[in-house]
């Protein structure tokens, strides 16, 4: 099993995802995942690509996501860890019932939805990621009407499986995403 170089993975993303927000989301998740890989002494390349490509089929196949991408990843010879993480991040979505069984899968579950919260926060508070205040993000996390489509239970579940508390997760993600500033 092998993974593409980062440049090729970005080309795959751009080929399959046209929506500007979805591309930005993929890069945010990839950056957060790479940060966790480094923090947990895991493979940064695998974790980055898992985050970058986790929603590669969402735009074209939202009703079956991530079914199409799982098939592509197998066809392309990607590692089973990546495939499992992408499948598990869709737990309780489109009929998927695979629970995260690895740190990689737990991190993807924790980082995917929270990136949407960070994006929404940045839209109303135009600040760089590195200057965001954890207490402000935690307050927004607890406000169910703020970025209401963000599945906070999924974030919490991913954090519990890592294991890490939500407060530490927010601090970590701020640090990781500051690389995008």
Secondary structure, 3 states (H helix, E strand, C coil): CCCCCHHHHHHHHHHHCCCHHHHHHHHHHHHHHHHHHHHCCCCHHHHHHHHHHCCCCCCCCCCCCCHHHHHHHHHCCCCHHHHHHHHHCCCCCCCCCCCCCCHHHHHHHHHHHHHHHHHHHHHHCCCCHHHCCHHHHHHHHHCCCCCCCCCHHHHHHHHHHHCCCHHHHHHHHHHHHHHHC
